Amino acid sequence: MHLAIYIVAGVVLSWGLYLAYMWFSSQSIKGLEVGALQRSLPELAGHTDRALIYCYSPPCGPCKTMTPIVDALREEGLPIVKLDLPQHLELAHELGIKATPTLLLVKQGRIERVSIGARSRQQILQLLEA
């Protein structure tokens, strides 16, 4: 019985450390200029004030639930640009994106916020308004 407790505690601790690592590593791209992104995503140049970049991977489970929400928001005219990471591996490596889905809020040519993981429609709208 005691061994099971140690195993569960070890798994929980490992998962927590992994999530902390992912969060801290994603925060390192804050403030970066979006020059590399604009070269790969010409659509981004049309959004000079602010835009949300949705980094996804088609086989990703959370991305499959989030993509229809993002597509609907794009159809409503919100400044959202999609970035298929498997098609842009060098860019993902350059930016340090290690997980999908990832949302990058770009304001005036710089990455201002980074959000990792699936988000609801309301959370995406809140991020755009930030």
DSSP file (Angstrom, degrees, kcal/mol; ACC not computed):
  #  RESIDUE AA STRUCTURE BP1 BP2  ACC     N-H-->O    O-->H-N    N-H-->O    O-->H-N    TCO  KAPPA ALPHA  PHI   PSI    X-CA   Y-CA   Z-CA
    1    1 A M     >        0   0    0      0, 0.0     4,-1.5     0, 0.0     3,-0.0   0.000 360.0 360.0 360.0 -42.7    0.0    0.0    0.0
    2    2 A H  H  >  +     0   0    0      1,-0.2     4,-2.0     2,-0.2     5,-0.2   0.867 360.0  56.3 -65.6 -35.2    2.8    2.4    0.9
    3    3 A L  H  > S+     0   0    0      1,-0.2     4,-2.3     2,-0.2    -1,-0.2   0.902 104.0  53.3 -62.7 -40.8    4.5    1.7   -2.4
    4    4 A A  H  > S+     0   0    0      1,-0.2     4,-2.6     2,-0.2    -1,-0.2   0.886 107.1  52.1 -62.0 -38.8    1.4    2.7   -4.4
    5    5 A I  H  X S+     0   0    0     -4,-1.5     4,-2.7     1,-0.2    -1,-0.2   0.917 110.4  47.9 -64.4 -42.8    1.3    6.0   -2.5
    6    6 A Y  H  X S+     0   0    0     -4,-2.0     4,-2.4     2,-0.2    -2,-0.2   0.884 112.0  50.1 -65.4 -38.4    4.9    6.7   -3.5
    7    7 A I  H  X S+     0   0    0     -4,-2.3     4,-2.4     2,-0.2    -2,-0.2   0.943 113.1  45.0 -65.2 -47.6    4.3    5.8   -7.1
    8    8 A V  H  X S+     0   0    0     -4,-2.6     4,-2.7     1,-0.2     5,-0.2   0.924 114.0  49.7 -62.6 -44.5    1.2    8.0   -7.3
    9    9 A A  H  X S+     0   0    0     -4,-2.7     4,-2.6    -5,-0.2    -1,-0.2   0.898 110.7  50.7 -61.7 -40.2    3.0   10.9   -5.6
   10   10 A G  H  X S+     0   0    0     -4,-2.4     4,-2.6     2,-0.2    -1,-0.2   0.903 111.2  47.6 -63.8 -41.9    6.0   10.4   -8.0
   11   11 A V  H  X S+     0   0    0     -4,-2.4     4,-2.6     2,-0.2    -2,-0.2   0.929 113.4  47.7 -65.3 -45.0    3.7   10.6  -11.0
   12   12 A V  H  X S+     0   0    0     -4,-2.7     4,-2.3     2,-0.2    -2,-0.2   0.920 113.8  47.2 -62.7 -44.3    1.9   13.6   -9.7
   13   13 A L  H  X S+     0   0    0     -4,-2.6     4,-2.5    -5,-0.2    -1,-0.2   0.916 112.0  50.2 -63.4 -43.8    5.2   15.4   -8.9
   14   14 A S  H  X S+     0   0    0     -4,-2.6     4,-2.3     1,-0.2    -2,-0.2   0.918 111.4  48.4 -61.0 -44.2    6.7   14.5  -12.3
   15   15 A W  H  X S+     0   0    0     -4,-2.6     4,-2.5     2,-0.2    -1,-0.2   0.908 111.3  50.2 -63.7 -41.6    3.6   15.8  -14.1
   16   16 A G  H  X S+     0   0    0     -4,-2.3     4,-2.2     1,-0.2    -2,-0.2   0.907 111.2  48.2 -63.0 -42.4    3.7   19.0  -12.1
   17   17 A L  H  X S+     0   0    0     -4,-2.5     4,-2.5     2,-0.2    -1,-0.2   0.887 110.6  52.1 -65.2 -38.6    7.4   19.6  -12.9
   18   18 A Y  H  X S+     0   0    0     -4,-2.3     4,-2.5     2,-0.2    -2,-0.2   0.930 110.3  47.7 -62.6 -45.9    6.7   18.9  -16.6
   19   19 A L  H  X S+     0   0    0     -4,-2.5     4,-2.3     1,-0.2    -2,-0.2   0.894 111.6  50.4 -63.5 -39.8    3.9   21.5  -16.7
   20   20 A A  H  X S+     0   0    0     -4,-2.2     4,-2.8     2,-0.2     5,-0.2   0.916 110.4  50.2 -63.6 -42.8    6.1   24.0  -14.9
   21   21 A Y  H  X S+     0   0    0     -4,-2.5     4,-2.7     1,-0.2     5,-0.2   0.925 110.9  49.0 -60.1 -45.6    8.9   23.4  -17.4
   22   22 A M  H  X S+     0   0    0     -4,-2.5     4,-1.8     2,-0.2    -1,-0.2   0.903 113.1  47.5 -62.9 -41.1    6.5   23.8  -20.3
   23   23 A W  H  X S+     0   0    0     -4,-2.3     4,-1.5     2,-0.2    -2,-0.2   0.951 114.3  45.0 -65.9 -49.0    5.2   27.1  -18.9
   24   24 A F  H  X S+     0   0    0     -4,-2.8     4,-0.5     1,-0.2    -2,-0.2   0.904 113.8  49.4 -63.6 -41.3    8.6   28.6  -18.1
   25   25 A S  H >< S+     0   0    0     -4,-2.7     3,-0.7    -5,-0.2    -1,-0.2   0.844 109.4  52.5 -68.2 -31.5   10.0   27.6  -21.5
   26   26 A S  H >< S+     0   0    0     -4,-1.8     3,-1.2    -5,-0.2    -1,-0.2   0.812 100.7  61.6 -72.5 -28.1    7.1   29.1  -23.3
   27   27 A Q  H >< S+     0   0    0     -4,-1.5     3,-1.3     1,-0.2    -1,-0.2   0.666  85.6  77.2 -72.4 -14.8    7.4   32.4  -21.5
   28   28 A S  T << S+     0   0    0     -3,-0.7    -1,-0.2    -4,-0.5    -2,-0.2   0.691  87.0  59.5 -69.8 -16.9   10.9   32.9  -23.0
   29   29 A I  T X  S+     0   0    0     -3,-1.2     3,-1.8    -4,-0.2    82,-0.3   0.508  76.2 117.2 -91.2  -2.7    9.4   33.9  -26.4
   30   30 A K  T <  S+     0   0    0     -3,-1.3    82,-0.2     1,-0.2     3,-0.1  -0.398  78.4  21.6 -60.9 137.5    7.5   36.9  -24.9
   31   31 A G  T 3  S+     0   0    0     80,-4.1    -1,-0.2     1,-0.3    81,-0.1   0.305  88.3 138.6  88.6 -10.3    8.8   40.1  -26.4
   32   32 A L    <   -     0   0    0     -3,-1.8    79,-2.4    79,-0.2    -1,-0.3  -0.408  57.6-114.9 -67.9 143.3   10.2   38.5  -29.5
   33   33 A E  B     -A  110   0A   0     77,-0.2     3,-0.4    -3,-0.1    77,-0.2  -0.483  18.8-131.0 -73.7 152.0    9.6   40.3  -32.8
   34   34 A V     >  +     0   0    0     75,-1.9     4,-2.7     1,-0.2     5,-0.2   0.040  68.8 119.5 -97.3  26.7    7.5   38.5  -35.2
   35   35 A G  H  > S+     0   0    0      1,-0.2     4,-1.8     2,-0.2    -1,-0.2   0.919  78.5  46.2 -57.4 -46.7    9.7   38.9  -38.3
   36   36 A A  H  > S+     0   0    0     -3,-0.4     4,-1.6     1,-0.2    -1,-0.2   0.876 113.0  51.2 -65.2 -36.5   10.2   35.1  -38.7
   37   37 A L  H  > S+     0   0    0      1,-0.2     4,-2.6     2,-0.2    -2,-0.2   0.900 107.5  52.1 -66.7 -40.4    6.5   34.6  -38.3
   38   38 A Q  H  < S+     0   0    0     -4,-2.7     7,-0.2     1,-0.2    -1,-0.2   0.848 107.1  53.3 -67.0 -32.9    5.6   37.2  -40.9
   39   39 A R  H  < S+     0   0    0     -4,-1.8    -1,-0.2    -5,-0.2    -2,-0.2   0.895 117.9  36.5 -66.6 -38.5    7.9   35.5  -43.4
   40   40 A S  H  < S+     0   0    0     -4,-1.6    -2,-0.2     1,-0.2    -1,-0.2   0.757 125.7  40.1 -84.1 -26.3    6.1   32.2  -42.9
   41   41 A L    ><  +     0   0    0     -4,-2.6     3,-2.1    -5,-0.2     4,-0.5  -0.746  60.0 175.9-125.7  82.5    2.6   33.7  -42.4
   42   42 A P  G >  S+     0   0    0      0, 0.0     3,-1.2     0, 0.0     4,-0.4   0.794  79.2  70.0 -58.1 -26.3    2.1   36.5  -44.9
   43   43 A E  G >  S+     0   0    0      1,-0.3     3,-1.0     2,-0.2     4,-0.2   0.777  87.3  66.5 -59.6 -27.5   -1.5   36.7  -43.6
   44   44 A L  G X  S+     0   0    0     -3,-2.1     3,-1.8     1,-0.2    -1,-0.3   0.807  86.5  67.9 -66.5 -30.1   -0.1   38.1  -40.3
   45   45 A A  G <  S+     0   0    0     -3,-1.2    -1,-0.2    -4,-0.5    -2,-0.2   0.766  90.3  64.1 -63.2 -24.5    1.1   41.3  -42.0
   46   46 A G  G <  S+     0   0    0     -3,-1.0     2,-0.7    -4,-0.4    -1,-0.3   0.605  93.4  65.8 -74.2 -10.8   -2.5   42.3  -42.5
   47   47 A H    <   +     0   0    0     -3,-1.8    -1,-0.2    -4,-0.2    61,-0.1  -0.787  59.3 161.6-112.6  86.0   -3.0   42.5  -38.7
   48   48 A T  S    S+     0   0    0     -2,-0.7    60,-0.3     1,-0.1    61,-0.2   0.833  70.6  41.1 -79.0 -32.4   -0.8   45.4  -37.7
   49   49 A D  S    S-     0   0    0      1,-0.3    59,-2.5    59,-0.1     2,-0.3   0.968 126.3 -20.9 -81.8 -57.2   -2.3   46.2  -34.3
   50   50 A R  E     +B  107   0A   0     57,-0.2    -1,-0.3    58,-0.1     2,-0.3  -0.995  58.3 169.7-154.3 151.3   -3.0   42.8  -32.8
   51   51 A A  E     -B  106   0A   0     55,-2.2    55,-3.3    -2,-0.3     2,-0.5  -0.981  26.4-131.1-157.8 157.9   -3.5   39.2  -33.8
   52   52 A L  E     -Bc 105  80A   0     27,-2.7    29,-2.8    -2,-0.3     2,-0.6  -0.969  17.3-152.9-114.9 125.7   -3.7   35.8  -32.3
   53   53 A I  E     -Bc 104  81A   0     51,-3.0    51,-2.4    -2,-0.5     2,-0.8  -0.888   5.5-154.7-102.2 121.6   -1.6   33.0  -33.8
   54   54 A Y  E     -Bc 103  82A   0     27,-3.2    29,-3.0    -2,-0.6     2,-0.6  -0.848   8.1-163.8 -98.5 105.7   -3.1   29.5  -33.2
   55   55 A C  E     +Bc 102  83A   0     47,-3.2    47,-2.1    -2,-0.8     2,-0.3  -0.815  25.9 154.5 -93.0 120.6   -0.2   27.0  -33.3
   56   56 A Y  E     - c   0  84A   0     27,-2.3    29,-2.6    -2,-0.6    -2,-0.0  -0.865  39.4-140.6-141.9 170.9   -1.7   23.5  -33.8
   57   57 A S    >   -     0   0    0     -2,-0.3     3,-1.7    27,-0.2     6,-0.2  -0.992  22.7-133.3-135.2 127.7   -1.0   20.0  -35.1
   58   58 A P  T 3  S+     0   0    0      0, 0.0    -1,-0.1     0, 0.0     9,-0.1   0.835 105.2  47.8 -54.0 -38.3   -3.7   18.1  -37.0
   59   59 A P  T 3  S+     0   0    0      0, 0.0     2,-0.3     0, 0.0     5,-0.0   0.597  85.0 113.3 -80.2  -5.9   -3.3   14.8  -35.0
   60   60 A C    <>  -     0   0    0     -3,-1.7     4,-1.7     1,-0.1    -3,-0.1  -0.476  62.1-145.8 -68.4 126.3   -3.3   16.6  -31.7
   61   61 A G  H  > S+     0   0    0     -2,-0.3     4,-1.1     1,-0.2     3,-0.4   0.943  97.8  44.7 -59.7 -54.1   -6.4   15.6  -29.6
   62   62 A P  H  > S+     0   0    0      0, 0.0     4,-1.6     0, 0.0     3,-0.3   0.853 111.1  56.4 -60.9 -32.5   -6.9   19.0  -27.9
   63   63 A C  H  > S+     0   0    0      1,-0.2     4,-2.9     2,-0.2    -2,-0.2   0.868  99.7  59.5 -65.6 -35.2   -6.3   20.8  -31.2
   64   64 A K  H  < S+     0   0    0     -4,-1.7    -1,-0.2    -3,-0.4    -3,-0.1   0.833 110.6  41.4 -63.4 -31.5   -9.1   18.7  -32.8
   65   65 A T  H  < S+     0   0    0     -4,-1.1     4,-0.4    -3,-0.3    -1,-0.2   0.783 119.2  44.9 -84.0 -27.3  -11.6   20.2  -30.3
   66   66 A M  H  X S+     0   0    0     -4,-1.6     4,-2.3    -5,-0.2     3,-0.4   0.797  96.3  72.5 -87.4 -29.9  -10.2   23.7  -30.5
   67   67 A T  H  X S+     0   0    0     -4,-2.9     4,-2.9     1,-0.2     5,-0.2   0.883  94.8  52.1 -58.5 -43.6   -9.8   24.1  -34.3
   68   68 A P  H  > S+     0   0    0      0, 0.0     4,-2.0     0, 0.0    -1,-0.2   0.876 110.6  49.8 -61.4 -33.7  -13.6   24.4  -35.0
   69   69 A I  H  > S+     0   0    0     -4,-0.4     4,-2.2    -3,-0.4    -2,-0.2   0.932 112.6  46.3 -66.5 -45.9  -13.8   27.1  -32.4
   70   70 A V  H  X S+     0   0    0     -4,-2.3     4,-2.3     1,-0.2    -1,-0.2   0.913 111.6  51.7 -63.3 -43.2  -10.8   29.0  -33.9
   71   71 A D  H  X S+     0   0    0     -4,-2.9     4,-2.2     1,-0.2    -1,-0.2   0.899 109.5  50.1 -61.4 -40.7  -12.3   28.6  -37.4
   72   72 A A  H  X S+     0   0    0     -4,-2.0     4,-1.2    -5,-0.2    -1,-0.2   0.905 110.7  49.1 -64.9 -41.0  -15.6   30.0  -36.3
   73   73 A L  H  <>S+     0   0    0     -4,-2.2     5,-2.0     1,-0.2    -1,-0.2   0.876 110.1  51.6 -66.2 -36.9  -13.9   33.0  -34.7
   74   74 A R  H ><5S+     0   0    0     -4,-2.3     3,-1.7     1,-0.2    -2,-0.2   0.904 106.6  53.7 -64.7 -40.8  -11.9   33.6  -37.9
   75   75 A E  H 3<5S+     0   0    0     -4,-2.2    -1,-0.2     1,-0.3    -2,-0.2   0.789 101.7  59.8 -64.8 -26.5  -15.1   33.5  -39.9
   76   76 A E  T 3<5S-     0   0    0     -4,-1.2    -1,-0.3    -5,-0.1    -2,-0.2   0.510 125.0-105.1 -77.6  -4.2  -16.5   36.2  -37.6
   77   77 A G  T < 5 +     0   0    0     -3,-1.7    -3,-0.2     1,-0.3    -2,-0.1   0.559  67.3 151.8  94.7   9.6  -13.6   38.4  -38.7
   78   78 A L      < -     0   0    0     -5,-2.0     2,-2.1     1,-0.1    -1,-0.3  -0.461  58.4-105.0 -73.5 147.8  -11.4   38.2  -35.6
   79   79 A P        +     0   0    0      0, 0.0   -27,-2.7     0, 0.0     2,-0.4  -0.462  66.9 142.7 -77.0  78.6   -7.6   38.6  -36.2
   80   80 A I  E     -c   52   0A   0     -2,-2.1     2,-0.4   -29,-0.2   -27,-0.2  -0.977  30.5-166.6-122.3 131.2   -6.6   34.9  -35.8
   81   81 A V  E     -c   53   0A   0    -29,-2.8   -27,-3.2    -2,-0.4     2,-0.4  -0.954  14.6-138.8-117.4 133.7   -3.9   33.3  -37.9
   82   82 A K  E     -c   54   0A   0     -2,-0.4     2,-0.5   -29,-0.2   -27,-0.2  -0.756  13.3-167.8 -95.8 138.8   -3.4   29.5  -38.0
   83   83 A L  E     -c   55   0A   0    -29,-3.0   -27,-2.3    -2,-0.4     2,-1.0  -0.939  11.7-152.4-128.4 107.6    0.0   27.9  -38.0
   84   84 A D  E >>  -c   56   0A   0     -2,-0.5     3,-1.0   -29,-0.2     4,-0.6  -0.693  12.0-160.5 -78.6 103.5    0.3   24.2  -38.7
   85   85 A L  G >4 S+     0   0    0    -29,-2.6     3,-1.4    -2,-1.0     7,-0.3   0.855  83.6  59.3 -62.4 -39.9    3.4   23.3  -36.8
   86   86 A P  G >4 S+     0   0    0      0, 0.0     3,-0.5     0, 0.0    -1,-0.3   0.812 108.4  48.2 -59.7 -25.5    4.3   20.1  -38.6
   87   87 A Q  G <4 S+     0   0    0     -3,-1.0    -2,-0.2     1,-0.2     3,-0.1   0.603 119.5  39.1 -85.7 -11.5    4.5   22.1  -41.8
   88   88 A H  G <X  +     0   0    0     -3,-1.4     4,-2.3    -4,-0.6    -1,-0.2  -0.387  68.2 147.6-132.2  54.5    6.7   24.7  -40.2
   89   89 A L  H <> S+     0   0    0     -3,-0.5     4,-2.5     1,-0.2     5,-0.2   0.871  72.8  53.2 -62.5 -38.7    9.0   22.7  -37.9
   90   90 A E  H  > S+     0   0    0      1,-0.2     4,-2.6     2,-0.2    -1,-0.2   0.907 110.2  47.9 -64.5 -40.2   11.9   25.0  -38.3
   91   91 A L  H  > S+     0   0    0      2,-0.2     4,-2.5     1,-0.2     5,-0.2   0.912 110.7  51.3 -65.4 -42.5    9.8   28.0  -37.2
   92   92 A A  H  X>S+     0   0    0     -4,-2.3     5,-2.2    -7,-0.3     4,-1.3   0.908 112.8  46.3 -60.9 -41.7    8.4   26.0  -34.2
   93   93 A H  H  <5S+     0   0    0     -4,-2.5    -2,-0.2     2,-0.2    -1,-0.2   0.917 111.1  51.8 -66.3 -43.2   12.0   25.2  -33.2
   94   94 A E  H  <5S+     0   0    0     -4,-2.6    -2,-0.2     1,-0.2    -1,-0.2   0.883 115.4  41.6 -61.2 -39.4   13.1   28.8  -33.7
   95   95 A L  H  <5S-     0   0    0     -4,-2.5    -1,-0.2    -5,-0.1    -2,-0.2   0.671 110.2-122.6 -82.3 -17.6   10.3   30.0  -31.5
   96   96 A G  T  <5 +     0   0    0     -4,-1.3     2,-0.6     1,-0.3    -3,-0.2   0.761  49.0 164.6  81.6  25.3   10.7   27.3  -28.9
   97   97 A I      < +     0   0    0     -5,-2.2    -1,-0.3    -6,-0.2    -2,-0.1  -0.680   5.2 166.0 -79.3 119.7    7.1   26.0  -29.2
   98   98 A K        +     0   0    0     -2,-0.6     2,-0.3   -76,-0.1    -1,-0.2   0.471  54.8  43.2-113.9  -6.3    7.1   22.6  -27.6
   99   99 A A  S    S-     0   0    0    -77,-0.1    -1,-0.1    18,-0.0   -44,-0.1  -0.983  76.4-105.9-143.6 150.7    3.4   21.8  -27.2
  100  100 A T  S    S+     0   0    0     -2,-0.3    18,-0.2     1,-0.2   -44,-0.2  -0.966  89.8  39.2-125.6 147.8    0.2   22.2  -29.1
  101  101 A P  S    S+     0   0    0      0, 0.0    16,-3.2     0, 0.0     2,-0.4   0.560  74.9 163.9 -77.2 148.3   -2.2   23.9  -29.0
  102  102 A T  E     -BD  55 116A   0    -47,-2.1   -47,-3.2    14,-0.2     2,-0.5  -0.998  22.1-155.1-129.6 135.7   -0.3   27.1  -28.3
  103  103 A L  E     -BD  54 115A   0     12,-3.2    12,-2.5    -2,-0.4     2,-0.5  -0.943   5.6-164.9-111.8 131.0   -1.8   30.6  -28.7
  104  104 A L  E     -BD  53 114A   0    -51,-2.4   -51,-3.0    -2,-0.5     2,-0.7  -0.968   8.7-151.4-115.7 120.3    0.5   33.6  -29.3
  105  105 A L  E     -BD  52 113A   0      8,-2.5     7,-3.4    -2,-0.5     8,-1.2  -0.828  14.9-163.8 -91.4 120.1   -0.9   37.1  -28.8
  106  106 A V  E     -BD  51 111A   0    -55,-3.3   -55,-2.2    -2,-0.7     2,-0.4  -0.910   9.5-179.8-108.3 125.9    1.0   39.5  -31.1
  107  107 A K  E >   -BD  50 110A   0      3,-2.6     3,-1.6    -2,-0.5   -57,-0.2  -0.993  69.0 -19.1-127.0 126.4    0.7   43.2  -30.4
  108  108 A Q  T 3  S-     0   0    0    -59,-2.5   -59,-0.1    -2,-0.4    -1,-0.1   0.852 129.2 -46.0  47.6  45.9    2.4   45.8  -32.5
  109  109 A G  T 3  S+     0   0    0      1,-0.2   -75,-1.9   -61,-0.2     2,-0.3   0.516 119.6  94.1  84.1   6.2    4.9   43.3  -34.0
  110  110 A R  E <  S-AD  33 107A   0     -3,-1.6    -3,-2.6   -77,-0.2     2,-0.6  -0.963  78.9-111.5-131.4 148.7    5.9   41.5  -30.7
  111  111 A I  E     + D   0 106A   0    -79,-2.4   -80,-4.1    -2,-0.3    -5,-0.2  -0.682  38.9 171.7 -76.3 118.6    4.7   38.4  -29.0
  112  112 A E  E     +     0   0A   0     -7,-3.4     2,-0.3    -2,-0.6    -1,-0.2   0.824  58.4  18.4 -99.7 -38.7    3.0   39.7  -25.9
  113  113 A R  E     - D   0 105A   0     -8,-1.2    -8,-2.5   -84,-0.1     2,-0.4  -0.974  56.9-158.9-137.4 150.8    1.4   36.6  -24.3
  114  114 A V  E     - D   0 104A   0     -2,-0.3     2,-0.4   -10,-0.2   -10,-0.2  -0.998   8.7-175.2-129.3 131.6    1.8   32.8  -24.7
  115  115 A S  E     - D   0 103A   0    -12,-2.5   -12,-3.2    -2,-0.4     2,-0.4  -0.988   6.9-161.5-130.9 123.2   -1.0   30.4  -23.8
  116  116 A I  E     + D   0 102A   0     -2,-0.4   -14,-0.2   -14,-0.2     2,-0.1  -0.852  51.2  27.9-106.4 137.7   -0.4   26.6  -23.9
  117  117 A G  S    S-     0   0    0    -16,-3.2   -14,-0.1    -2,-0.4     2,-0.0  -0.194  97.3 -40.6 104.3 165.9   -3.2   24.1  -24.0
  118  118 A A        -     0   0    0    -18,-0.2     2,-0.3    -2,-0.1   -55,-0.1  -0.339  56.5-166.8 -66.0 142.5   -6.8   23.9  -25.2
  119  119 A R        -     0   0    0    -57,-0.1     2,-0.1    -4,-0.1    -2,-0.1  -0.949  17.1-120.3-131.0 150.6   -8.9   27.0  -24.5
  120  120 A S     >  -     0   0    0     -2,-0.3     4,-2.3     1,-0.1     5,-0.2  -0.314  36.5-100.6 -80.3 170.0  -12.6   27.7  -24.7
  121  121 A R  H  > S+     0   0    0      1,-0.2     4,-2.3     2,-0.2     5,-0.2   0.921 124.8  50.3 -56.3 -45.7  -14.2   30.2  -27.0
  122  122 A Q  H  > S+     0   0    0      1,-0.2     4,-2.3     2,-0.2    -1,-0.2   0.894 109.3  50.3 -63.0 -41.2  -14.5   32.6  -24.1
  123  123 A Q  H  > S+     0   0    0      2,-0.2     4,-2.1     1,-0.2    -1,-0.2   0.879 110.1  50.6 -66.2 -37.0  -10.9   32.2  -23.0
  124  124 A I  H  X S+     0   0    0     -4,-2.3     4,-2.2     2,-0.2    -2,-0.2   0.923 110.8  48.9 -65.6 -43.5   -9.8   32.9  -26.6
  125  125 A L  H  X S+     0   0    0     -4,-2.3     4,-1.6     1,-0.2    -2,-0.2   0.899 110.6  51.0 -62.8 -40.4  -11.9   36.0  -26.7
  126  126 A Q  H  X S+     0   0    0     -4,-2.3     4,-0.9     1,-0.2    -1,-0.2   0.893 108.8  51.5 -63.2 -39.8  -10.4   37.2  -23.4
  127  127 A L  H >< S+     0   0    0     -4,-2.1     3,-0.6     1,-0.2    -2,-0.2   0.903 108.9  50.7 -64.5 -40.7   -6.9   36.6  -24.7
  128  128 A L  H 3< S+     0   0    0     -4,-2.2    -1,-0.2     1,-0.2    -2,-0.2   0.831 110.9  49.3 -65.2 -32.0   -7.6   38.7  -27.8
  129  129 A E  H 3<        0   0    0     -4,-1.6    -1,-0.2     1,-0.2    -2,-0.2   0.629 360.0 360.0 -82.7 -13.4   -9.0   41.5  -25.6
  130  130 A A    <<        0   0    0     -4,-0.9    -1,-0.2    -3,-0.6    -2,-0.1   0.502 360.0 360.0 -62.5 360.0   -6.0   41.5  -23.2
